Amino acid sequence: MAQKLLIRDLTLRDGQQSSFATRMTQQQIDRVLPYYKNANFYAMEVWGGAVPDSVMRYLNENPWDRLEKIKAAVGNVSKLTALSRGRNLFGYAPYTDEIIEGFCRNSIESGLGIMRIFDALNDVNNVKSTIKYVKKYNGIADCAVCYTIDPKYPKLSFIDKLKGKKNPAPVFTNEYFLDKAKQMAALGADMVTIKDMSGLIQPSRIAELIPLFKQHLSIPVDFHTHCTPGYGLGAVLMAIIKGVDIVDTNIWNFAGGTGAPAIELIYIFCKKLGIELDINMEAVAQINTELYNIRKELEAFDASKQFPNPFNPVTDTLPDHIDKEFDKAIEAAKANNEEALLNACHAIEAYFNFPKPNELVKKAEVPGGMYSNMVAQLKQLNSMDILEKAMELIPTVRLAAGLPPLVTPTSQIVGAQAVNCALDLKAGKPMYSNVSNQFVNLVKGEYGKTPVPVNPEFRLKIAGTREEIPYDTSKYQMQPNPELPEAGGVKLAANEKEVLLLELFPQVAKNFLTHQKVEAYQAQHKEEPQTEQKIAEEKKEDPITGKTVKAPMPGSILRFTVKPGDSVTKGQTVVILEAMKMENSIASDYTGTVKRLLVNEGTTVQADAPIIEIEA
């Protein structure tokens, strides 16, 4: 009996998130859904990740509508998948069981088939509740083991070796990942995913992990990776040859580079291997034609602006020299010859004009998103001269924080703190003079148990306590749900789904729901814009005569720490800006008095936007 491989298509979630900042509108998605109904993918990842936040923040769309519209169009042909962060769901706070249950129930009622559940620390305790409630409402619990690697510690000197100093022993062994998978299976996982969010897993490593998982687990195994450092295509081929049950792919024009490998390339490999896919590649080609047009429409958000050469594996013939590279790749994978496998895969990708491997990410061995965020942070702070130092500090910061996997959000927390430490040293200050709230919470224990224990003395220094203090959900307070006078007195959140949006994305959902309610009310009553809007407009027209504190990077205003009339000193934190999934403390460059706040809390601002006026 021929081996059968199932495909989970990532195009509409991870594909567009990785390459196009999650900017596909519902209208654009609607254009490809009739073809998806015919494509026959096992699953389609369409929700979770950055989708719910982004569609509200940037597109003024309701996340629940997106899920329900896709379900209505595709029906039961493919299982719809969402990515969630365990007890953090789609947000970043630990939620109560009541919220988790309501979220799982509503998601499944709205059409979700599979909830892919991960925890950034691989703390199995953090996925328990979601597994429980997904299964309670007849969804499929897909538990993801987050792949990560041990840091490259500084090379020990001869003197250090003489003194008996050693670098820490490896933590992220094959046995570590298998143990996590076994624990998840014991909790009721219906399938397990090896989720390599960074694309750092090499073919030789997946060649070890897939047989190990298949030997010890009785549930299907999925493999998820990215192509950023150049391992993706070779690693997926190796996983297939080693007997993986499901692989994650993107469709041609949304594939490669920072995304997952192209289904079209996997199709060729499977044809040569005699593996059944059950995918309607004609429908895939129709999707891809429309994706080409959509990608052109998303040009402003395109991370690479490099289109792959047109190709349809059903109708187009490969030139002999490239056909041979597919054969070479298969032979190399079967022989466990990683170098030859990667060379052949890179030749294939180069021929089709997919982006080259990112050598900086490959060398640094950190996620591409983490690296790019650190670069963006330093550029905005005019401190690119310390990038090398910040990169050098990552292993030290990561180990001190309990060696968290480099997965969102912990990768961003570690990266941002490494930048802060480099800035401290540049300013002649001790490391950790400036720590983010997220780093404090990570060290304290609020995110869960780290792979290795945090030194109690370090925890005392950072968080003010030697003891680990997990987040206590019994103290969780629901977001306020006020009446909106400007919308005729209706509630901000009108139903359970809107309440859940408010819990998961407090500021973004508040802005979105307020806008929706006011717009509906004004359309019904044909009233003039609300007074607050008029005042805001008048404020914008007032000339700025004082000094201004500007946003150093694009983001959202979480909160101001000062108000008009307050005295401030140079270097004092005056506003907290959410950017790149991190809270950033923005300091005043001036001593003086706050004249006015130029934007409201919750406002999305661009780099260099004035946010506070100060009379010096």
N, C-alpha and C positions, 0 to 999 in steps of 0.2 A: 504494500500500500504506500502510495506516494506521500511524502511529508507535506503537511498543509500548514501554511503560514497565514496568520491573521494580521491585518493592517489597521492601525489607529492613525487616522489622518489628523494632523495638528494644524492645518493651514489657517483655520478661522480663529484660532486662539494663540497658540504658541508661535505659529508661523508669522502672523502679523505682529505679534508682540515683540518678537526677536528682531524683526527687520523694519517695521513700520510704526513703532510706538503705539500700537493698538488704536489706530485711527480709522479703521474700516467702519463706515456707517452702516446702519441697518439696510439702507437702500442699496448699498453696494453688495452686502451679503445676500440680499433677496435675489440679486441677479444670478447668483451661482447655485442657489438651492434647488431649482428644478433638475439640474444636472447631477447634484449630489444624491438626489433620490434614486437615480439610476446607477450610481457608481458602485454601490454595494460594499462600502467599507464596513469592517466589523464595528468600528467606533469612530466618532468624530469628536475631537476635543473642541468645544465651542464656548466654554464659560470658565469662570474662575480666573486665577492669576490676576492680571491687571485689567481684565475686561470690565468687571462691574464698576470699578473706580473710574476708569477712563471714559466709559460711555456717558457717565453722568458729568464728569469734570470737563470734558472737552467737546462732547457731541450732544449734550443735553438730551440724552436718551435714557429710557428706563431699562436697567439690566434684566429685570424679569421679563420684559417684553421681548428682548432678544432671544432668550431661551425658549420662550413659548412660541415665537414665530418660527424658529428653526424646527422645533418639534412638529408644528403644524405642517410644515412644508416637506419634511423628510419622513415623518411617520415612524414606523418601526423598522425601517430598512437598516439603519445604523443606530447603535446605542450612543446617546449624547453623553459626553464626558465633561466634568469640571475638575479643576485643580484646586484643592483647599489645603490650608495650613493647619490641620489638626484642630486643636482647641482654639486656635486663632481664626479659623474659618477663612474668610477672604480679607480680614482685617489684620491688626497687629496686636490686639489685646486678647488676653485669655478670657473666654466667655463661659458663662454658666451652662449647665446641662440643659436648662430650660431653653436658652437661646439656641444652643446647638441642635436640640431636637426640633424646634420650630423651623430652623433653617433647613435641616435635612428633609423634613416633611414637605415644606413648600417647594423645595428644589425638585424633589421627585414628582410631586403633583404637577409641576410646571413642565415636566418632560425629561428630567435628568435620568439617565440610566446607570451611569458609573460615576462614583465620586472617587477621584484619585486623591488619597490622603497622605500627606507627608508632614514631618516635623523637622524643622531646621537643625535641631540638635540630635536627630534620630532617637529622641526620648519616646519610647513606645507608650509610656503613660499618657503622653499628650495626644495620642490618636484613638485611645480607647472609646471615648464617648461618641466620636463621629462614626466609628465602625458600628457601634451599637445601634445608633439611630438610623443610619443608612440602611442597615439590614432590617430594622424594625419596619420600615416603610417600603420594603421589597426592592431596594436599590442594590447595586453591586459595589462592594467595598474593595477598592483597588488600593492596596497599601504600598507606598513607595519607600524604598530604602535609598536614602540620599548618598550618592557616591561622592567621596572626597578623598584627598590624599594627605599624607603627612607633610609637614613643612620641610623645606630645605633649610636645615639649621646651618648657622655659620660654621665654617670649617674650623676645627679645633687646632690650636697652635701646638707646637712641640712641647712647650712648657705646660699647657693645659693637660696634655696626654700624660706627661710625667707626674702631674699632680693627681692623676686618676680620674680627671673629669671626663664625662661621657655625655653625648647627646641623648635625648630621650629615646627609648625604644619605640618602634613603630606601633601605632594604635590601630590604624585603619587597614587591618589585615583581611584576608578572605573570610576568615573565621568570624571577625567582627560583623561583617555584612550578613553572613549566613545566620548568625545568632539573632540579629535584628529581624530578619525575614521569618525565622522560626517563631519568634515571640509574636509577631503580627499574625501569622497563620493561626497560632494558638488562640488569639483573640477573636478569630472568625473571619479573617481576610479571605475574600473569594479569589483574589489573584494578587500577585506581588510584582512590582515594577522595580527594576534596577534603574534608578533615575539619576542620570549624569547630567545635571543642569549646566555644567561648565564645559562639557565636551572634552574633559581631561582624561577619560578612560581610554587606555590604549588597547588595540586589538588583542595583544598578548594577555592582558588582564581579564578582558571579557571572556577569553578562551578558557580561563580558569574558573570564573564565577558562574557561567551558565551551566556547565556540567555539575558543579557543586550544588547549585540551587535545584536543578532537575533531579538530582539524586536524593535530596533530603526533603523536598517539598512535594506535596501531592496536588497542588493548585497551579494554574497557568502562570508562566513567567513572561513578563513584558520587558523590553529594553528600550530605553529612551536616552538619546544623546544629541549633541550639537556638533557642528562642523568647524567651529571657530578656530581651534588650533591645528586642524587637519587630520584628526583621527576618526571623525564621524562615519564616513562611508565604509572605511576598512573595518571599524569596530562592529557596525551593523552586519556586514557580510560575515564576519567571524561569528557573531551571535547566531545568525541563521544556520550556518554550517554546524554549530555546536548544539542545535536543537531548540532554540528559543521558540516560544509559542506565538508571541506577538511582537511586532516592532512598530515604532512610531516614525512616521515620515511626513514630509510636506509635498505639495504639488509643485512642479517644475519652477514656475516663476516666483514662488515664495520659498524655495529650498536653497540649501547650501549656505555658505558663509556663516552667519550667526545662527542660522536655523538648522533643522534636521535634514538628513539626506533626502534626495528626491525619490518619490515612489517610482518614477520612470526608470531610474537606474536600478532600483531593487527588483523591478519587474524583469529587466534583462537578466540579472543574476539568477533569479528564480527560474526563468525559462531554461537557462543553461543547466541548472541543477536539477530540473525536473520537479520543482516544488510548486504545488498548487496555491494560487492566490485568491481565486474567485472574485477578482476585481474587474469591473467593466472599464477597460482602459479607454474605450471610445468616449465614455462619459467623462472620464478624467481629462481627456484631451479637450473636451468642450468646456470644462471648468477652467482649464489652464488658459484657453483663449480669452475668456472673460477676465481671468486674473491678470493677464498682461495689460489689459486696458485699465483695470483697477490700480495696478501698480503705478502706471503712468499718472493716474489721478492723485496718487499718494506721494508724488515726487518730493514734496517738501519734507516728508518724514522718512524717506528712503535712506537707510543706513549706508548702503554701498553704492547705489545708483549704477550698478553693474548687472545688466540683464544676461541671463544665460542664453546661448544661441538656441534658436527655435529647434525643437525636436519632438517627434511623436514616435515612440518605440513600436507602435502598431503599423504605421505606414512608412516610416523612414528606415533606410538601410544604413547600418554602421559601416564606415570604411574599414578595410581589412586590418589596418594597424591599430585601430581603436577596439575593434572586435577582439583582437588578440590580447589587448590589455585587460579586458574582462576575463578572458581565460587565464591570464597570468595571475590576476588577483585571486581567482578561485583556487588555482593550484597552490599559491603562496599561503592562503588561509588554511587549506587542508594540511599543509606541511608545517604550519605554525611559524612561517617565515615572515615576521612582522615587517622588516625592512622592505622586502620585495612586494608585500601586500600594499603598503602605504605608497610605494613608488608607482605601482600600477593604478591605484585609486587616484593619486594626484595627477597622473597623466590623463585619466578619464575626465576628471573635473576641469583640468586646464583646457582640454579639447572643447568642452562645452561652455567654457568661459565662466565657470563658477569662481567665486572669489578664492584667492590663494589662502593658504593657512596663515593665521595671524601669528607671526613669529614672536612678537612681544608677549602675547598671552601664553603661548607655548613655553617660552623661556621662563616667564614669571610663575607659571603653574597656578594661576588664579583665574577665576571666571572673567570672561570678557567684559561683562557688565560691571563687575567690581573694579576692574582696571580702568575702564572708560569713565566711571564715576569719580574715581580718585583723580584722574587727569582733569576732568571737568571742574572738580572742586578746587584744585590747585590753580588752574587757569583763571578761574573767577577771582581767586585771592591773589593773583599775580605772584605766585610762588612756585612756578614750574621748576625752579632751580633745585627744589628739594624732593622732586619725584623719586629719584633714585634712592634717597634716604628713606622716604616713606615706604617704598617697596621692600627695602632691606629690613624695615622694622616689623613687617607683617608677621613673620614667624614668632618674634618675641611677644608681640601684642596678643596674637592668637593663643599661644601657649599659656600666657598669664591668665587669659580669660577662660581656660578650661579646654582649649583646643576644639572650638566649635567647628563643624563642617562649614566650608565656604559655600553656603547656600543662602538665598534671600530669606529672611533679612539679616542673618548673622554675618554674611559676607560683607554687606554694606556697613554693618556696625564695626567690624574689625578694620575694614578699609578706611572708614572715616576716622577711627581712633588712631590708626597708624599715621594718617595725615596730621591729626592734632598733635601727636607726639613729635613728629618731625618739625612742626611749627614751634612747639615748645623748645626743642633743642636749638633751633635757629635763633630764637629770641633769648637764648641763654638761660632758659628755665628748666627745671627738672621735668622728665617725662611724666605724663598724666597730670600736669598742672591744669589742663583743660580736658575735661571728659564729658562726653555726651550723656544725656539721660538714658539712652538705650544701652550704652556700654555699662553704666552703673547697674541697670536692671539685669543685664546679662550676667555680670559678675555676682550680683546679689543672689541670683537663682530664680528670678521671676519668669524667665523663658523656659525653665526646666533644667534637668540634670545635664551637665556638660559631659563629654566623653571622658575627660579626666578631671579630678577634683581641683577646684580653685584653691590656691594657698590661702589659708585663713588670714594671714597677715596682709596679703595683697587685697583681699576682700575688705578688710578693715580700712585700708588706705583709700580704696575707691568708693566703697558703699557705706562705710561707718559701722560695720558689723563683722565679727569673725564667723558667725553662724550663717549657713545658707538659709535664706528666707524665700520659700516659694511663693508665687502669687496666690493669694487667698480669694477665690471666686465668691466666697460668702460675703465679702465686702463690696462686691460689684454693684454699681449703681447704674440703673438704666438711664439713657439719655432723656432729657426733658422733651416733652411733646406738647408745646404750647399751642394756643389758638393764635391765628394770624389775623389781626384786625384789618390788615391791608388786603386780605383775601375774603372778607366777609365773616371772619370769626371761625373759619373751618380749622380743624386740627392740622398741624404740620404733617404728621403721618396719619393717613386715613384708614389704614388697614394693617394687618400683620406683616405683609411683605414690605410695606414702607417703613414700619417700625424696625424691621430687621436691617434694612438699608441704613437707617439712622444709627443703629447700634454698631454696625460694621464700619461705616464711613461717616462719623459724626459731622464733620464740617462740610465735606463734599456733598453728602446727602441732604444736609440742612439747606445748603444753597440751591441744590437741584430741586428739592421738593417745594421750597418757598417760591422759586421761579415758576414752577408748574402750577401751583395753586393761585398765585397772583395773576398769572397770564390767563388762566381759565376764568377767574373772577372778572377780570377786566374785559375779556372777550364777551362774557355774558352781560355785563352791565355797561360796556362801552364807556368806561370812565377814563379820565386822564391818568397818566402815570402817578403812582403814589408820591406823597410828599417827600418821603425819604430819598427817592430817586432825584426829585428836583433839587433837594438840598445838596445831594452828592454832585449833581451837575454844576451847581453854583460854586461848590468848593473847587471843582476842577478848573473853573474859570478864574479863580482868584490867583493872582500872580504869586510865585514863590520868591520871597525876598531874602530868606535866611539860608543857612546851610542845610543840606539834605543828606539823610542816611539812605543809601541806595541798596537795592537787592543785589548781592554779589553773584547770584545765579538764579535761573528760573525756578519758581516754586510757588507754594501757597503760604499765606500768612496764617500761622497757627494762633499766635497770640502776641499782643504787645505787653511788655513789662513796665512800660511807662505810660503816662497820660499827659494831655496838655497842661502846662503849668509846672510840671516836674523839672527839677534841676538834674542834669546829667553831666557826667564827666567823660572825658576821652577814654575809650576802652571799655565803657560800661555796656553790658548787654541791654538792648532796648527792644528787641523783637526776636521771636522764634520763627524761623522760616523752615517749612517742610520742603525738602528738595531731595530727589533721588532716594526716596524712602527713608530719609534721615531727618532728624530735627537738628537744625543749625542755629546756633546762637549768633546773632548779628549785633556787633558792637558799634557804638557811635564813634566817629572819627573826630568829634568835636566836644568841647565843654560848653555848656550853655543851658538854655531853657527850652523845653519842648513847646513849640508854637502850635503845632497841629499834627494829627495823624492823617496822612494823605490817602490812605486806602483803608478798607474795612478788614477785620479779621475774616478769614475764609477766602479772601480775594486771591486769585492766581495772578502772579506778576512775572514779568520777564526780567532778564538780567539788566542791571543799571536803572531799573524803574525807581523813582523817588518814592519812599514809603513814610518817612518822617521828616518834618521841617523843624530845624533847631535855630533859635536865635542865639548866636555866639556872643 
